[in-house]
Amino acid sequence: MVASTHWLGTAAGQAVLERGGNAFDAAVACAFVLQVVEPHLNGPGGDLVGIFSTSEEPGEPIVLMGQGPAPSQATIDHYRAEGLSSIPGAGGLAAAVPGATDAWLLLLRDYGTWELEDVLKFAIDYSRSGFPILDRVVATIETVASLFRENWTSSADLWLPDGNAPARGSHFQNLPLARTFERLAKAAKGTSRASRIDAARAEWSEGFVAETAEKFLAMPHRHSNGADLPGVITAADFAAFRAQFETAVCADFRGVTIAKAGPWSQGPALLEMLGILDGFPDDELDPASAAGAHNILEAEKLALADRDSYFGDSNQGVLSELLSPEYLAGRRALIGPEASREFRPGLLSTQLPFIPPLNSADRDQTARSGKTPPFGEPTVEENGETKGDTCHLDVVDRWGNLVSVTPSGGWLQSSPAFPELGFCLGTRLQMTWLDPRSPSALKPGMRPRTTLTPTLLLRNGKAFSTLGSPGGDQQDQWQLPYLLRTIVGGYSPQEAIDAPTLHSTSFPDSFWPRHWEPGGAVLESRLGEDLISELRDRGHEVTVAGDWTLGRLSAVGIEPDGSYFAAANPRGMQGYAAGR
């Protein structure tokens, strides 16, 4: 079974499974296709977080770490000397070392069975022969077209053929990207499969990609603050990074173990949300009831306040206290009948919380109000302000291997495209702070605290399902109702994905310019007028989104009887689940 955010990615992954490949081969093939067909959501120069289990050790969840760190010259002093009070949302100064491509190759080397050339054939073919370009890709290009024409001319050459955005649904080619993939495949030489993939990894991190990125971004170019500044990333930064595997963080909820990446991601916030809600009776956990929706929103606020105050690559030891029963009970006690409008991190015994600057958003701020382009896709302003999204994939194979990955970054609107390569670098550094007191402060060699957060589920010590969603700060917030509905409410995975959802906006956005809306909540209108009215009576600042606008979840898994399932998001009609 394969489920992803684009039907062509799902088809490629399923084709690999049909030809004898395993879940890891299929995931990598799917992923490179997503880089081609969802370029407004991810790219080779982005990053990823994955989580998986193998059929040999189904009780041992493993994290795939594809989040690159800040470059060696990315210091707070340097950025402040450039006149910056925060890291821009677009431009080379926002780029962390890209981690996605190396992570995919590492996963293929250690757990896959196919050669790199065979895995890349799907993406190469779509890049060279063309693919039907999504409406949302075109809308993103149209929004930044003037920026491309006037400032990022290399992006204009790639994304504005004949000077205009491509027509919606038209056949689009990315020939430079095809050549990049072909060069990586050609570099895969050696006496063993592992050595061949390592040779391609070296070509990426020490060869033409790293050299091109350093030279190109060293030239001043427009950033989202309106200034023309050079980047700081170097070829040495590429060479110093390698993706790796890590131990997952786990917590139990109603007989199910939920596995996530560590606090360099936002993943443990979902564990805290579930731990807070575990003290409520079942009938107060239904997202379609006013009591359940209220409790969910309040738990999200509390957990995300702790995320913003304590999570970061420099603060890996906080989880033992944040996820302890005593701490969770104290957080649960803060949930009353009225909505909180405060930023309320907890107090740990070992350190004080970092309180980020709280800049209230306007009520019509599109990035926070639910009035973004449909289906959680990016909001991009002509001045280069970028609020990107991501994509997601889940795979389970005939042997019981399970893999879930959320790749992101390197959006076509992130920074100027490399003309020789057909892609650009990401903007993950915008999630760091130019304040050394923050656990997610900008510091060379440290990973920015990412929003990417796939999930793996275990029952009785054995993995049985994976899931995830695009959505930036909303990713775990949209996974939470899914888990409550499937674990507590008895919903099937597809029913839980289809059901109307909600999320809070009452915390500082992880993305530049970091707006927040005290008491803010966004709900799909299908939750009903009565529920919406009661939440408003409780003090929530409710914004009503469309019927089918929030969440882009997918999931795969193994049923107790041994049969398999896959489920995908219908919103936007581009996600797809398939299997046999």
N, C-alpha and C positions, 0 to 999 in steps of 0.2 A: 504494500500500500504506500502511496505517495500523496501528500497534500502540500500545496504551496500557494503563494499569492498570485501566481500567473499560470494559466493553463499550459503554456509551452514549457515552462520549467517542470511542471508535473509530468507532462508527456515525456520529456527527456529522461527524468528519473525512472519512470515506469518502463521505458524502453530498455534501460540498463538492467533492471530487474528481470525483464522478460528474456534477456540474453545471458542470464546467469550471473550477473554482477550482484554484489551484496548491497546492503543499505548504505554503506559508506561510499562505494562507487557511485551509487544512484544519487546520493546527496550532493556529491561534488559535481557531477554532471548537471544536475538541476541548478546548482548554485551559479555556475558559470553562465548558464542560459539566462538566469535572472539578472545577471550583470548586463546582459545585452538588451533584454526586452523590458526591464524596469530600471533604466538608467537614471531616472529621477529619484530613485529610492535606494540604490546601491551601485557600487562599482568596484573594479579591481583595486583602486586606491583607498578603499574604505576599511572597515573593521568588522568583527563578528564576535559573538558569544555562542558557543554550542554546548550541548549536554547529551550524553549518550550512554547506553549500556550494551554489552556484548552478550551473545548467546552463551558464551563460555562462563561468564561471570555476571548473570542478570541482576545480582544484588549489589553491584558496585557501580554506582553512577559516576561518570567521568566528565569533567568540564574541558571543553576545547577553548583555550584562551587565545583569541585572535585580536586582542586590543593592544595596539602599539602605544609606546610611551611618548612623553613630550621630548622633542629633540634636545640635543645637548646644549644648544644655544638659546633655548626657550626659557629664559629666566624672568622673574617678575621685574627685576631692574631693567632689563632690556625693553620689555613691553611698556613699562611706565616711561622710559626715556623716549619712546615713540609717541608719547602723548596719549596713551590708552589708559582708561580707567577700568576697562573690561576687555576681554578677548573678543574680537569681532566674530560675527556669525558666518562670514564668508570671506574667502581670501586665504593666501598661503600661510599667514600667521596663525590661522586657526587649525592648521593641519598637525595632527599627531603622526607618528611614524605609521604608515599603513600596515595593518596586520592581517587582513582578510585573505589575500592570496597565499601567503606563506602558511596560514592556518589550514586552508583547504588542501594544500599540497602535503602538509604534515599528516592530516587525517587520512588522505589517500595512501600515503606511504605506509603508515603503521597499521591501518585497519582495512584498507581496501584491497582489491585483487587485480584491478585493471591497470593497464599502462596509461600514463598521462595523455598521450596522443589520442587514445581511444575515448577517454573521458571528455577531452576538449572538442571532439569533432562536432558535437551538437552546437556549442557556442560559436565555433568557427564558422559553421555553415550559416547560422542565422546572421552573424556579423557580415559575412561576405556576400551571401545570396539575398539577404534582406528578411524582414519580418514586418507584420502589420503593427504600426506604431500606435500605442494607446492614446485615447483622448486626453488622459491626464498628463502624459508625457508632453503632448503638443501644448496643452494649457500651460504647463510649467515653462516650456520654451518661449511661448508667447509673452509670458509675464516678464521674463528677463531679456527679451529680444533687444531692447534699446541698450541695456548694459553690455550685451554681447557685441553689438555693432560699434558702440562708442569706446568700450574699454577692453573687453575680453574678446579680441578679434579672433583668436584661435578657436574659441568656443563658437563664434559666429560661423567660421569656416566649416565646423563640424555639424552644428545643429540648425543652421539657417541656410540650407541649400538654395541657391538662386536668390539669396538675400531674404528669404521669408521662412517662417516655420513650416515644417512639412504638414500636409493635409492630414486630418484625422483618419486613421485607418489605412493610410497609404503605405506602400512598401518602402521601408527605410533600411539603408545599409550603413555600417560603421566599418569601413575598410581599414582604417588605422588600427582599430581594436582587433580585427581579424588577424592582421599582421603581427600584433603583439602576442596573441595566443599562439600563433604559428611559430614564432621565435622561441617561446617557452617550450613548446613541444619538441622543436628541433634541438634545443639545448639538452633535452633529457637523454643523455648518453652515459653508458656505464656498463659494467659487467653484471649487475644485478638490478632488479626492479627498483629496490630502495635507492641504490646509487644513482640511477637515472632520474628519479624524482628529486633527489638531493641536488643533482646538477641543475635542474630547472629552478629549484629554490635559490641556488647560488646566482643563477643568471638574473633572477628578479632582484635580489638584495644587494648584489655586488656588481651587476652588469649594466645593461643598457637602460633599464627602468630607473635605477637609482641615479645614474649619471644624468639622465634627461631631467628628472625631477629637480635635482640640485641646481642645474644651470638655468632652467626655465623659471623657477620660482625665486631665484636670486634677483631677477629683474623686478623693479617696482611695478605693482599692479593694484587695481582698485580693490579696496576692502569695503565691508558693509558700513563702516563709519564714514565713508566718503573719501578716505585718504589713500594715496598711492604709496604703498610700502613694499619692501622686499620680504620674502619669507626667510626663515632661518634653518629649514631642514637641509641636511647634507647627505651625500652618499654614505658617509660614515655612519649616520644615524640608521640608514637602511641596513647596512652591514651588521650593525650591533644587535639587531632585533631578530629573534626567532620565536615563533609561536610555540606553545607548550600545552601539556595536559596538567590539570589540577584536580584536587579532591573536591567533591561537591559539598555544599552545606545542606543539611537535611533537618526537617522537622515533621512531626506527626500531627495529623488532623483527622479525627473521626475514622481511624483505622487505615488511613492512607499516608504514606510517607512522601513528602514533596521535596524534591532535590533541586537546588539552584546553584548558581555561581556565587562567589564570595562578595564581600562588600566593596570591591573595586567595580562591581555592577550594582544595580538597584535590586537584584534578585532577593536578598534577605528581607527586603521590605515586605514582599508577599508573605514570607513566613511569619513576620510580625503581625501583619493584618490577620492572617488565619489564627494565630495564637491569641490575639485579642478577641476575635469573634468566637473562639471555641468555648468561651464561657457563657454564651447566649443559647437559649433553647432553639430548637429547629425552626419553630414558627416565627422567630425573630431574625432569621437569616435568609428569608426569601426576598430576592431583589425586586420582585413584583409587588411587594407589600410596602406600605409606608414605613412600618417599623423596621423591616429588613433593609430597605434602601437607606434609611437614616443611619442605622448602625454601620452599614457598609461604608458610607461616606465619612462618618466620623472616625472609623478605624483607619481608613485610608489617610486622612489628614494626620493622625497621630504617627503612623508608621513612616509617612513621607517626611514629616518634620524630623524624625530621628535619622532618616536617610540623609537629609541635607545637612544635619548637624554633626553626624558621626561617620558616615561612610566615606571611604577613600582608600587609595592604594597604600597610604601611610598609616592606616588605622585598622589593620586586619584583626586585631584582638578584641574588638568590641562586642562580638556576637554572643559570647557566652553569657554576658549580662543582659543584652537587649532581648534575647530569646528565652531567658529564664522564666519559670512560672511566676516567680514573685514580681519581676518587672512587668510582665504582661498583665498580671492582675491589677497592678497599679495603673497601667495605661487604660485598661478596661473600665476602671472605676471613674475615669474622666468623662465617659460617654453618658451624657444626660439626655433629657427629652428635647432640649433645644440645640440647634446647630451652633457649633463654635466658630467664631470669626478670628480666632487667635492662632498664631504660630506657636505650637506647644511641644517642643522637644522634651524628652524626659531627662532626668538628672542621673548620671552614672556615678558610681562610687569612685571611679578612677580619673575622670576628666570632666571639664565643663563643656557644654555644647557650643558649637560655632553657630552664631545667629547670622544668617546671611542678610544683606540689605533687602528690605521688603518694599518693592515699588508696585503700588496698586495699579492694576490694569483698568483701562476704560471699559465701561459696560459693553461698548461696541467693538472691543478689541477682537478682531476676527480670529486671531491665533488662539484665543482662550475661550471663545464664546460658543463653540460648536458650529460657527458659520464658516468654517474652513471649507475649501473645496471638498466635495463628497469623499467619503471613505477614508478619511484620515490622511489624505495625500498632502504634499508640501504646500506651504504658503510661502511665496517668494515675492518680495517687493522689488521694484525697479532699481532701487538704490543698492541692491545686493543683499538686503536682509533676507536671510534664508531660514525657514523653519521646515526642515526636511523630515521625511519619514523613512520607512525601511520596508523590508520584505521578510518573509519567513518560509521555512520548509520543515516538513516532518516526514520521516521514512521508517517503515518497518519491513523487514524482509522475511523470506520463508523460514529462515533459521532462528528468528526471534531477536535479531539485532535491532535496536531502536535508536534513532538519532533525531535530534531537534536542534536547528540552528537559526539564529536571527542575525543575518548580515545587514550591514547598513553603511552609510558614509560613502564618500566619493560620488555624491550626487552630481549630476551634470551642472547644477547651480552652486556647487561648493566653492570652486576656484577655477581659474582659467584652464581650459583643456590643454593637455600636452598634444601638440599637433601630430607628433610622430607615433603617439601611443593610443589615442582615441579615448582617453579618460582623464580624470583629474583626481586630486587628493581630497580627503574628507575634512571635516571641521570639528572633530571631537574635542579639541582643546577648548572650545567655547564653554564646555562644562566645568572647566577649572576656574579657580578664583585667583585674582591678583591680590590675595590677602594671605600671608603666610600662616595665619591662625587656622585656616580652613583645613580639614583633613583631606580635602580635594584641591589644595592649592597647586598652582602651576609650579612644577619643579622638574628639571631635566631628569629623564630616566624614569619618571613616575607615570603610571597610567591614569588618564582622566577617568573619573567615575562615570561609567557608561550607563545608558538607559536600557541597553540590550539585555534581554532576560528570558530565554526559553526555559521550559520546565519539563522535568521527568518525574513520573509517578511510579511508586512501588507499593505493592500490597503483599503482606506476609514475606517481606524480604526479597521480592522479585519484581523487576520492572515490568510494567504492563502498558504504559502509555506515555506519549510526549505531546506537548502543545506549546503554542506561543502566538504572538501577535506583533505586528508593527504598532507604532503609536507613540513613540517617545515616552514621556512621563505616564502615558495611559496604559502602557503595555501590561504591567502587573495589575493595574486597576481593572482592565477588561478581562484578564485571566481570573480574577477573584470571583466575579459572578458565575463564570463557567464552572469553577471548582465547587462553589456552593451548590449550584444546580445539579451537577453530576454526582457529587459525593453525598449531599444532604437531601436534595430534592428529587432524586431518581430520574433526572432527565437523561436521554441519550446524548452522546457528544454532539450530534448534528442539531438536536433540539436546543441544546444549551448555547451553541454558536448562533443559531437563528433568533433566539429570544432577545427581547429589547434589553439594552444595557445602559450604563451610566458611569460617570466618573467625577471626581472632585477636581476643582481648579484652585483650591484654597491652600496653595503653597507656591514658592517661587519656581517658575519654569526653569528647567535645566538648560534651555536654549536661550541664547542671546535674543532679545535684551532682558530676559528673565522677569517678565511681568508675573504678578499674581493677583488673585481676586479673592479677598476675604469672604469666606462662606460660600464661594462659588461652586456650583454643581451643574453638570451638563447631562441631560437625560434625553433618550429617544422618546419621541412623542407617543409611541405605542405603549409606553408604561401607563398612560391614561391620565385624564384630567383630574380625577379624584386624588391619585397618588401625588401628582405634581402640586396640587393645591395644598395637600397636607404638609408636604415638605416645605413649601413656602410659609405655611403657618408656623412651622417649627423654626423658621429663621434662615433657611437655605436660600441663597441667591441663585435661583434656578434659571438656566437657559434651556429652552426646549429646542432640541435639534430635530432633524427630519425623522421619518419613520425608520429608515434603514441607513444610518450615517455613522454609527460609532462601532468600532471594533473590526478587526480583520483576522480573527483567529483561524487557525487550522489545528488539526490533531490527528494522530494515528494511534492504534493500540491493538492489544490482544484481549479478547473477551475471556471470561472464566471458562467457557467451553472450548477454548482454543481457536475459535474463529477470529478473524481480523476485522478492524473497522478503520475507516478514514472519514474525516469530515472537513469541510472547507467553508469559508465565508461567502455568502451570496451577495453581500453588499458590493456593488460595483461590477458584479458579473465578470470578474476576471480570475478570482481564486478558483482552484479546482482540486478535487480529490479523485483518485483513481486507484484501481487495484484489481487483482485477480487471484 
